[in-house]
């Protein structure tokens, strides 16, 4: 689930699923199993919250995959002087993600767009992922709950307001 389709630059999922990094300081599990639907929604949620600020800071995802997540929060603190920690970094990513998703919702994106083509979901015949199948509906439902998105694929009004995006909440849900 992304705000601009299946883009590998808005998250750090690849590095986590391939076992290249774990980002434990950001709340990721150290023994993540990329061939299972279990825990994938939470991993993508955290991965986006961590990866989106990297894009906003023009920090190459290849570099970001080589540092600890706490290093990224420390960099922001060092450059700005703000009292800025890991929770702030993850909240920043969530807010940016919600803003971008809400804007695409205004352009017509809905839950029906949060799918993968059938050929991507077919199990492979050989290799490390041979026979592996994922439960896309389970992962999407869990992800929507974590992100605070309704079943139409739109961030809930209260979630947007809590993130400081009241104007967007009004545009998507009406009211004042």
C-alpha positions in Angstrom: 0.0 0.0 0.0 1.5 3.2 -1.1 0.6 6.7 -1.9 2.0 6.5 -5.4 1.7 2.9 -6.3 4.2 0.1 -5.9 7.3 2.3 -5.5 10.4 0.9 -3.8 11.6 4.4 -2.9 9.0 5.3 -0.3 9.9 2.5 2.2 12.8 0.3 3.2 11.0 -3.0 2.9 13.5 -4.5 0.4 16.4 -4.2 2.9 14.4 -5.7 5.7 12.9 -8.6 3.7 16.3 -9.5 2.3 17.9 -9.5 5.8 20.3 -6.6 5.0 19.2 -4.6 8.0 16.7 -4.8 10.8 16.3 -1.2 12.2 15.6 -2.6 15.7 16.0 0.9 17.1 12.8 1.9 15.2 10.8 -1.1 16.6 11.4 -3.7 13.9 11.8 -7.3 14.9 15.2 -8.8 14.4 14.0 -12.1 13.1 11.6 -10.9 10.4 10.4 -13.7 8.0 9.9 -12.1 4.6 8.1 -15.3 3.2 5.2 -14.9 5.6 2.1 -12.7 5.7 2.4 -12.6 9.5 3.9 -9.3 10.7 4.2 -7.9 7.2 1.7 -5.2 7.6 3.5 -3.8 10.7 6.8 -4.1 9.0 5.6 -2.1 5.9 3.9 0.4 8.2 7.2 1.1 10.1 9.3 0.8 7.0 7.2 3.6 5.3 7.3 5.8 8.4 11.1 5.4 8.4 11.6 5.6 4.6 9.4 8.5 3.7 11.4 11.1 5.7 14.6 9.8 4.0 13.0 10.8 0.7 12.0 14.1 2.1 15.5 14.7 3.3 16.9 13.7 -0.2 18.8 10.9 1.6 19.5 8.0 -0.8 17.7 4.8 0.3 20.9 2.9 -0.3 22.7 5.0 2.3 19.8 4.8 4.7 19.9 1.0 4.5 23.5 1.1 5.8 22.9 3.2 8.9 20.9 2.7 12.0 17.5 4.4 12.2 18.7 6.3 15.3 21.4 7.8 13.2 18.8 9.4 11.0 17.0 10.9 14.0 20.4 12.1 15.3 21.2 13.8 12.0 18.0 15.8 12.1 18.8 16.8 15.7 22.3 17.8 14.7 21.3 19.9 11.7 18.3 21.6 13.2 19.1 21.7 16.9 15.6 20.4 17.6 14.9 17.9 20.5 14.3 15.1 17.9 14.3 11.4 18.5 13.1 8.2 17.0 9.5 8.7 17.8 9.6 12.1 16.2 11.1 10.6 13.0 8.5 7.9 12.8 5.7 10.4 13.4 7.1 12.6 10.7 7.0 9.8 8.3 3.5 8.9 9.2 2.3 12.5 8.7 4.0 12.8 5.3 2.5 9.4 4.3 -1.0 10.5 5.4 -0.7 13.8 3.6 0.4 12.1 0.3 -2.2 9.3 0.6 -4.9 11.9 1.3 -3.9 13.9 -1.7 -4.1 10.8 -3.9 -7.5 10.0 -2.4 -8.7 13.5 -3.5 -7.6 12.4 -7.0 -9.7 9.3 -6.8 -7.4 6.5 -5.3 -9.3 4.0 -3.2 -8.9 0.6 -1.6 -9.6 -1.0 -5.0 -6.2 0.4 -6.1 -4.3 -1.3 -3.3 -3.8 -4.5 -5.1 -1.1 -6.4 -6.9 -1.5 -8.0 -10.3 -2.2 -11.8 -10.3 1.1 -12.7 -11.8 3.0 -11.1 -8.9 0.9 -13.2 -6.4 1.7 -16.5 -8.1 4.0 -18.8 -6.1 7.4 -19.4 -7.7 8.4 -22.9 -8.8 12.0 -22.6 -7.5 14.4 -20.6 -5.5 14.3 -19.3 -1.9 10.7 -18.3 -2.2 9.5 -21.4 -4.0 5.9 -22.2 -3.0 5.5 -19.1 -0.9 2.1 -17.4 -1.1 1.0 -14.3 0.7 -2.5 -13.4 2.1 -2.9 -10.0 0.5 -6.3 -9.4 2.0 -5.0 -10.2 5.5 -2.0 -7.9 5.1 -4.1 -5.0 3.7 -6.7 -5.3 6.5 -4.0 -5.3 9.2 -2.2 -2.4 7.4 -5.3 -0.3 7.2 -5.9 -0.8 11.0 -2.3 0.2 11.8 -2.4 3.3 9.5 -5.9 4.4 10.5 -7.4 3.9 7.0 -11.1 3.0 6.5 -12.0 0.1 4.3 -12.4 2.5 1.3 -8.7 3.2 1.5 -9.1 6.7 3.0 -7.3 7.9 6.2 -9.9 8.4 8.9 -10.8 11.9 9.9 -9.6 11.6 13.5 -6.2 10.2 12.3 -5.7 13.1 10.0 -6.6 15.6 12.6 -4.3 14.0 15.2 -1.5 14.3 12.6 -2.2 18.0 12.2 -3.8 17.6 8.9 -7.2 19.1 9.7 -7.6 20.9 6.3 -7.1 17.6 4.5 -9.6 15.9 6.9 -12.2 18.5 6.0 -11.5 18.0 2.3 -11.8 14.2 2.5 -14.6 13.9 5.1 -16.5 17.3 5.1 -17.4 19.4 8.1 -15.3 22.0 9.7 
